[in-house]
C-alpha cells in the first residue's frame, strides 16, 4: 500500500471504462438516474487515502461537480494521516462509512 502523504497521479489513474461507468450508473443508489452530466465519477475512498483505482465497489456517481464537500473531507483526512493524528485504516473507514457526518463535524470546527 502506498503512503497517503505522497499523492497518486490521479490524472493517469482516474480512467474509468464506459462499461464500468454504465454499471455504476445502473446500480440503484439514491433512486436518481437522471442525466449523467450531473455527476462526477468519484472514488468513495479517495486515491490519496489508498482507495482502489477502478474497482466498481469504490466508484460512485457523485452528484455535482468538483470541488465538492467530499473533497474537503478527503483533504482533511489526508492531512490527519500525514500528521500522524489518525491511521490510514481509520481514515478509510471514516470516509467509507459516513463522510457526510464527518463533513458536518469538520466544517463546524
Number of C-alpha atoms within 10 A of each C-alpha: 6 12 13 19 14 11 13 15 10 12 7 7 12 14 11 15 10 9 9 14 16 11 13 18 19 11 12 10 11 6 8 9 13 9 8 13 9 12 16 15 19 21 21 22 23 24 21 20 26 18 18 16 18 16 11 14 11 17 22 19 19 16 15 13 11 12 8 11 14 19 14 14 24 22 13 15 26 24 15 17 19 15 11 10 10 14 16 20 11 12 21 20 13 17 21 16 12 10 20 14 12 16 18 12 11 11 10 6 5
